[in-house]
Every structure is written in structure tokens, then in C-alpha cells.
């Protein structure tokens, strides 16, 4: 395709995961290795003979054409290969097989603080990061004021970035990448670090870059509304392969439909999760007020949402935050959080569970999907999208003996209220 600014042919990326067969690191094992070393040389053993490796293909046989000015969304579960694709396009890592052709300069925002030096100030890092992106000093100076204004860090411009919060980091990083006029802008889920107002600002900037300036934008995100509103074309990836590509609305619908299949899988066995993994969420279930399992919750009834976890290696994790959010299609309706509902600090150890007690279940009838999140000391331990699908039936939420009337079909969240007539 002559108008393709990005051309990808048979792209694959393989990692070798080593497994050392020599177990033990004590004195006895060290002496055994010394004694056996000459025997190994006599048998002409190589290092590869003594060490087995497992091949992991993060990306397999991907073919892709991206036109100039196109805004392309890339979606998929954790471990689908999305970030690997972006790293290959950004030339952070080299492909194992295949070829990538890029026409124009690439600016990428993949991780908070990538390309920044912590000891340098915000001002110095603007010039450093701009140079890394291939810009001249004159170009950086010309856009410098716009970058600072967009990032909203003017008060901290001459402060070393090691003292910046994660939100300040990402604001400055995005401002540099977006304002230094790259032909191709690549953005990963890192924008989720910023606050809601800044996310809106960034999405607007990306839309302008594509529609008004004719720049190509590739966006990876789990925020389906953002992908659907911004991207005209979308890729769906799974286990390193491109499953389908097409119009965003159709691809997002297919992606969401796979969530119901995943939700039937044992949560403890799910591999499409993110986080350090010291602690994992293993089960999610609904109970009634007496602790008995509920096949579905009734609007207005007391519901206990039990989240089971396990911590590896006998560790005790403090300053934990556990969250469960409820979605229907693309919209998030409400969430439960241990950090917001109590002043008590959550600590977890071994195997256990946390019960979220909701006195009056606020959802109208329907099926809702849930995401679960666990962090400890500001580090994400576990994140699972579509952890479970929970059903709700219309109940007597208002205590009037009435269920939701026909005009309420657009309302999913029920709010306690009363009325009076004067």
C-alpha cells in the first residue's frame, strides 16, 4: 500500500526463558558442581546442554498496514502481545522474524518516565527527551512553552523529576511526545496514571493530531469508551496473534463478548492478569445477608460480595487496597473499595477473603461484568478484567412493593429518594 506509513510483514518476537537444572546453591551443591565440571568437559557438554530453555512467542506472524492520519486502536487481554507490538514499532526491541517499515519520526509513551533522567530537572528532561525522539534544539525551543503549559508543571519546571509524582511524570512525558510533531504517536495504557481531567485533555490532543494534523496515532487501552470514540479501526489480539481487525464498534463488541466466556473460567486459573503477583485474587462470589450463595442479587436486598485472595511465600502485605468495579457493556456504574469505605488499613496474609457488604443492592435487573484490582503499598499486585459476571433481578428497592416501571429501562443504578408536592 503506497499510502501506508507503517507496514508490518510476518512480524514475530520470541523470548527464551531459561531454566537452570542445577538445583541448590549451598556449599555441598557448589562442591558437586566443581567435581562434575571436568566430567562435563570430557563429555563435551555445552552450556546449552546443561541449561534448558523454554521458547515464549510474545508475537506470532503479524501483518499490518496503517495509513497516514489513521487512529488505530489495539485491544486484547493482558498478555495478548499489545505492549510487545508497541515496543517493536518504537524500536525499543528487535523482532525475531519479520520486517517493519516506518515512514516518519516515531514518538512513544509506553511507561511512566521512559527517557527521563531522575536527577535532571523537568526543563532539562524536555530537551533530553526531545533529543531522544529525534528533534533538534531549535524545534524543542519553539514548542517549549506549549509543552510546559500542557503539562501544567510550570511551578516545578526546575525541580528534579525524581521528586515528581507519577501523575506529573506522565503529564510531562505525554506533553513532550505529543508536541514535538512526530509523524507517528504511539501511546500505551500509561495514560491511566493521570487524573480524569488530564486524560480528557490527552484524548483531545490525540484526536486533534489525527484529524487536524494528519498524524498517525496508535492507542492501546483497556478503556473501551476511549477506543470506541477515538479510533476508526481496531485490532483484536490474543496470545500474540492478530485475531481480527476492522471497524472499532464491531471489534469492541467481539472483545466484550469474549469476557463472558472468560468469566466462566476459574478465577485462580486465569493467566490474563497483570501485577507483581505476590498476592492474587482467587474467587469472587455473591452471598446473601446470612452468608448463603446467591445465584443472582435482587435490587434493594443486602448483598455480600466476597473476594478471596492468597498471598505467596508467607509474606504479609500492608497498606492494601482492594477494588471491585461493575460494568454493563462499555459503562462503569459503581465500584467498591476498601480504601474509600473505611479508615482501617487492610493487611493480608496467607489465604483469606474480604466481604464487601452492600445494605441495598443498587443495580437494576441485568447482567454486569466485574473487574477486580489489588494493590499493596502503591504497587499493583493483581488486576483481572472480566473476573466474573454477576446477575441482578429487579426487586423492591424502594420498599413500595413495586419494581422498576417500563420508563426506567435506561436506568441501571437505583438511587434512594423521596418526593413531596407543595
C-alpha positions as a printed Julia matrix, in Angstrom:
422×3 Matrix{Float64}:
   0.0     0.0    0.0
   1.57    3.27  -1.17
  -0.18    5.38   1.45
   0.91    3.18   4.38
   3.02    5.0    6.93
   3.52    1.74   8.88
   3.99   -1.6    7.15
   4.45   -4.81   9.14
   5.2    -8.15   7.46
   5.27  -11.55   9.2
   6.36   -9.98  12.47
   7.27  -12.32  15.34
   9.03  -11.87  18.66
  10.46  -14.77  20.65
  11.86  -14.74  24.17
  13.91  -17.54  25.67
  13.04  -18.33  29.26
  15.93  -20.17  30.9
  15.5   -22.92  33.47
  18.62  -23.97  35.31
  18.54  -27.7   36.04
  21.28  -27.47  38.67
  19.31  -27.12  41.87
  20.65  -25.81  45.12
  23.14  -23.1   45.96
  24.63  -24.42  49.2
  28.24  -25.46  49.83
  27.52  -29.14  49.09
  25.95  -28.3   45.72
  28.82  -25.97  44.85
  31.37  -28.73  45.57
  29.36  -31.17  43.46
  29.44  -28.76  40.53
  33.23  -28.35  40.87
  33.76  -32.12  40.85
  31.42  -32.67  37.91
  32.85  -29.84  35.77
  35.8   -31.9   34.32
  33.42  -34.76  33.55
  31.2   -32.35  31.68
  34.14  -31.18  29.58
  35.05  -34.8   28.82
  31.53  -35.39  27.56
  31.77  -32.13  25.54
  28.73  -30.72  27.24
  27.96  -27.16  26.32
  26.22  -24.59  28.44
  23.09  -25.17  26.36
  23.22  -28.86  27.26
  23.26  -28.03  30.95
  20.54  -25.46  30.66
  17.15  -25.93  29.08
  15.26  -23.0   27.67
  11.59  -22.54  27.01
  10.51  -20.56  23.98
   7.85  -17.93  24.54
   6.41  -16.27  21.47
   5.06  -12.89  22.54
   4.08  -12.15  18.94
   3.47  -14.51  16.0
   3.19  -13.83  12.26
   1.57  -10.39  12.43
   0.82   -8.49   9.22
  -0.42   -4.92   9.39
  -0.79   -1.8    7.28
  -1.51    1.59   8.87
  -2.38    4.6    6.75
  -1.19    8.14   7.37
  -3.58   10.1    9.6
  -5.27    6.95  10.87
  -6.06    6.49  14.55
  -5.7     2.8   15.28
  -6.82    1.09  18.48
  -5.21   -2.11  19.77
  -7.18   -4.13  22.33
  -6.91   -7.52  23.98
  -6.5    -9.22  27.32
  -3.38   -8.98  29.45
  -0.62  -10.98  27.78
  -2.12  -10.64  24.31
   1.05   -9.07  22.88
  -0.11   -5.45  22.65
   2.83   -3.91  24.51
   5.31   -6.13  22.65
   3.94   -4.82  19.36
   4.36   -1.22  20.51
   7.94   -1.86  21.67
   8.78   -3.32  18.27
   7.2    -0.39  16.45
   9.09    2.01  18.74
  12.34    0.12  18.02
  12.92   -0.49  21.7
  13.46   -4.16  20.89
  14.23   -6.01  17.66
  11.91   -8.58  16.07
  12.91  -12.24  15.89
  11.5   -12.55  12.37
   9.67  -10.25  10.02
  10.06   -6.67   8.89
   8.77   -3.25   9.95
   8.79   -0.2    7.66
   8.14    3.23   9.19
   7.84    6.46   7.23
   8.48    9.32   9.62
   9.57   10.01  13.18
   8.05    7.99  15.99
   7.23    9.29  19.48
   6.17    6.67  22.0
   4.77    6.85  25.5
   4.9     3.31  26.87
   5.89    3.63  30.53
   5.92    6.47  33.01
   9.28    8.25  32.89
  10.71    6.41  29.88
  13.56    8.51  28.51
  13.74   10.72  31.61
  16.76   11.09  33.86
  15.64   11.3   37.51
  18.43   13.66  38.55
  17.67   16.21  35.83
  15.0    18.89  36.13
  11.8    18.99  34.16
  13.29   21.67  31.89
  16.4    19.59  31.19
  14.36   16.44  30.58
  12.23   18.2   27.97
  15.39   18.8   25.93
  16.76   15.32  26.7
  13.56   13.52  25.76
  13.08   15.68  22.7
  16.58   14.8   21.52
  15.87   11.1   22.05
  12.79   11.5   19.87
  14.99   12.96  17.12
  14.14   16.64  17.49
  16.62   19.47  17.11
  17.22   22.01  19.85
  15.58   24.68  17.71
  12.41   22.59  17.34
  12.27   21.93  21.07
  12.71   25.62  21.91
   9.91   26.55  19.52
   7.43   24.26  21.29
   8.83   24.59  24.82
   6.17   26.98  26.2
   3.34   24.87  24.79
   4.8    21.74  26.38
   5.08   23.35  29.82
   1.56   24.83  29.61
   0.04   21.5   28.59
   1.87   19.55  31.3
   0.89   22.12  33.96
   4.23   21.8   35.75
   5.49   25.39  35.45
   5.96   25.69  39.22
   8.15   22.56  39.26
   9.98   23.1   35.98
  13.39   23.43  37.67
  12.8    20.59  40.16
  14.48   17.19  39.59
  11.89   14.8   38.17
  12.74   12.19  40.8
  10.59   14.31  43.11
   7.63   14.28  40.69
   4.54   12.24  41.37
   3.55    9.59  38.81
   0.85   11.96  37.56
   3.37   14.76  36.97
   5.69   12.3   35.23
   3.06   11.18  32.77
   1.82   14.74  32.13
   5.3    15.88  31.16
   6.08   12.73  29.16
   2.87   12.98  27.13
   3.32   16.72  26.58
   6.79   16.2   25.12
   5.75   13.27  22.93
   2.62   14.99  21.61
   4.04   18.47  20.96
   7.29   17.66  19.19
   5.49   16.93  15.92
   6.16   13.23  15.34
   4.57   11.67  12.28
   3.65    8.6   14.38
   2.5     8.79  18.01
   2.33    5.52  19.98
   0.53    5.56  23.34
   0.15    2.66  25.76
  -2.16    2.3   28.78
   0.15    4.66  30.69
  -2.44    7.46  30.38
  -4.48    5.68  33.03
  -1.99    7.09  35.57
  -3.24   10.63  35.06
  -6.35   12.14  36.58
  -9.66   12.23  34.73
  -9.27   15.84  33.57
  -5.8    15.21  32.16
  -6.93   12.01  30.43
  -9.66   14.01  28.7
  -7.07   16.59  27.67
  -4.77   13.91  26.25
  -7.54   12.21  24.32
  -8.48   15.56  22.8
  -4.87   16.17  21.82
  -4.59   12.78  20.15
  -7.82   13.36  18.24
  -6.54   16.73  17.0
  -3.21   15.18  16.0
  -5.01   12.63  13.85
  -7.93   14.56  12.35
  -6.46   18.06  12.06
  -2.73   17.49  11.67
  -2.82   14.22   9.74
  -0.6    12.35  12.19
  -0.88    8.63  12.79
  -1.82    7.56  16.33
  -1.72    4.02  17.73
  -3.54    3.67  21.03
  -3.51    0.67  23.36
  -6.1     0.89  26.11
  -8.49   -1.12  28.24
 -10.81    1.9   28.32
 -13.28    0.79  25.68
 -15.21    4.1   25.53
 -11.98    5.95  24.69
 -11.08    3.43  21.99
 -14.57    3.5   20.51
 -14.82    7.29  20.5
 -11.37    7.97  19.05
 -10.4     5.08  16.78
 -11.95    4.32  13.41
 -10.16    0.97  13.09
  -9.21   -1.53  15.74
  -7.08   -4.66  16.17
  -8.05   -7.52  18.49
  -5.09   -9.55  19.74
  -4.85  -12.74  21.77
  -1.81  -14.79  22.8
   0.49  -12.93  20.44
  -1.68  -13.26  17.35
  -3.9   -10.85  15.48
  -7.36  -12.36  15.82
  -9.39   -9.82  13.9
  -9.26   -6.27  12.61
 -12.0    -3.98  11.37
 -14.34   -1.2   12.37
 -13.92   -0.29  16.01
 -17.53   -0.84  17.05
 -17.57   -4.41  15.73
 -14.17   -5.33  17.2
 -15.01   -3.89  20.63
 -18.3    -5.81  20.65
 -16.44   -9.05  19.89
 -13.86   -8.28  22.59
 -16.59   -7.75  25.18
 -18.36  -10.95  24.15
 -15.23  -12.95  24.97
 -15.45  -11.61  28.52
 -18.48  -13.75  29.27
 -16.51  -16.85  28.26
 -13.56  -15.85  30.45
 -15.87  -15.12  33.38
 -16.83  -18.81  33.46
 -13.17  -19.81  33.9
 -11.86  -20.47  37.39
 -10.51  -17.11  38.52
  -7.49  -18.69  40.22
  -6.52  -20.35  36.92
  -6.74  -17.19  34.82
  -3.43  -16.17  33.23
  -4.63  -12.95  31.56
  -3.82  -10.8   34.57
  -1.36   -8.05  35.43
   0.59   -7.13  38.57
   3.54   -8.36  40.62
   1.6   -11.47  41.64
   2.79  -11.76  45.24
  -0.92  -11.72  46.09
  -3.65  -12.96  43.76
  -7.42  -12.83  43.77
  -8.72  -16.39  43.52
 -12.52  -16.23  43.72
 -15.44  -13.81  43.58
 -18.92  -14.74  44.8
 -22.2   -13.18  45.88
 -23.79  -14.06  49.22
 -26.99  -13.06  50.96
 -27.2   -11.46  54.43
 -26.81  -14.86  56.12
 -23.78  -15.86  54.05
 -25.52  -18.25  51.66
 -24.53  -18.16  47.96
 -26.74  -16.09  45.67
 -27.33  -17.1   42.05
 -28.5   -13.52  41.46
 -28.92  -10.41  43.58
 -32.26   -8.65  43.98
 -32.38   -4.87  43.77
 -32.67   -3.38  47.25
 -31.59   -6.51  49.14
 -28.49   -6.82  51.3
 -25.68   -8.4   49.31
 -22.23   -9.51  50.42
 -19.62   -9.65  47.72
 -16.85  -11.99  48.84
 -13.38  -11.56  47.31
 -10.98  -14.41  48.13
  -7.2   -13.99  47.91
  -3.96  -15.8   48.55
  -0.5   -14.42  49.35
   2.57  -16.37  48.23
   5.65  -17.23  50.25
   4.27  -16.47  53.69
   4.51  -12.74  53.09
   2.35  -10.17  54.85
   1.27   -7.24  52.7
   0.22   -3.96  54.27
  -1.42   -0.78  53.01
  -3.56   -2.86  50.66
  -6.41   -1.57  48.53
  -8.97   -3.97  47.09
 -11.44   -2.75  44.48
 -14.31   -4.28  42.53
 -15.93   -2.29  39.72
 -19.2    -3.09  37.93
 -19.79   -2.54  34.22
 -22.55   -3.01  31.72
 -21.34   -3.01  28.14
 -18.96   -0.03  27.97
 -20.06    1.94  31.03
 -18.83    1.66  34.61
 -21.71    2.09  37.07
 -20.18    1.83  40.51
 -17.28    0.41  42.46
 -16.46   -0.99  45.88
 -13.2    -0.04  47.57
 -11.64   -0.91  50.92
  -9.75    2.39  50.89
 -12.83    4.58  50.49
 -15.32    2.81  52.74
 -13.16    2.57  55.88
 -10.3     4.28  57.7
  -8.95    0.87  58.67
  -5.83   -0.31  56.84
  -6.17   -3.63  55.04
  -3.41   -6.19  55.62
  -3.42   -9.62  54.02
  -1.52  -12.84  54.74
  -1.87  -16.43  53.56
  -5.36  -17.27  52.3
  -8.42  -15.27  53.25
 -11.27  -13.17  51.98
 -12.77   -9.69  52.21
 -16.55   -9.24  52.3
 -17.99   -6.07  50.8
 -21.4    -5.58  52.46
 -23.9    -3.56  50.41
 -27.05   -2.88  52.51
 -29.25   -2.15  49.48
 -28.07   -3.54  46.14
 -28.24   -0.53  43.79
 -28.39   -2.18  40.37
 -31.47   -2.72  38.25
 -32.09   -6.1   36.63
 -29.48   -7.32  34.18
 -26.07   -8.92  33.83
 -22.99   -6.96  34.89
 -19.32   -7.72  34.45
 -16.74   -7.03  37.14
 -13.07   -6.09  37.22
 -11.01   -6.75  40.35
  -7.88   -4.92  41.49
  -5.49   -5.42  44.38
  -2.53   -3.24  45.32
  -0.11   -3.08  48.23
   1.96   -0.03  49.1
   1.04    1.65  45.78
   2.26   -1.4   43.81
  -0.27   -3.31  41.73
  -0.39   -6.94  42.85
  -3.25   -8.26  40.73
  -5.62   -6.95  38.08
  -8.17   -9.11  36.29
 -10.65   -7.79  33.77
 -13.97   -9.62  33.41
 -13.3   -11.51  36.63
 -16.95  -12.59  36.86
 -20.39  -11.86  35.51
 -22.98  -11.19  38.23
 -26.73  -11.25  37.62
 -29.27   -8.92  39.18
 -33.05   -9.27  39.21
 -35.47   -6.4   39.73
 -36.54   -6.21  43.37
 -38.41   -3.96  45.77
 -35.63   -1.4   46.05
 -37.88    1.44  47.2
 -39.89   -0.6   49.72
 -43.15    0.21  47.94
 -43.91   -3.26  46.64
 -43.11   -2.06  43.12
 -40.36   -2.98  40.72
 -38.91   -0.57  38.16
 -41.56    0.62  35.71
 -41.21    0.49  31.95
 -39.84    4.02  31.62
 -36.9     3.01  33.84
 -35.35    0.75  31.26
 -32.48    3.18  30.64
 -31.57    3.36  34.34
 -29.11    0.85  35.72
 -28.2     2.4   39.06
 -31.01    2.94  41.57
 -30.8     5.87  44.0
 -32.73    6.2   47.29
 -35.01    9.23  47.07
 -38.39   10.58  48.04
 -40.67   13.34  46.78
 -43.14   15.85  48.1
 -45.78   18.02  46.47
 -46.35   21.62  47.52
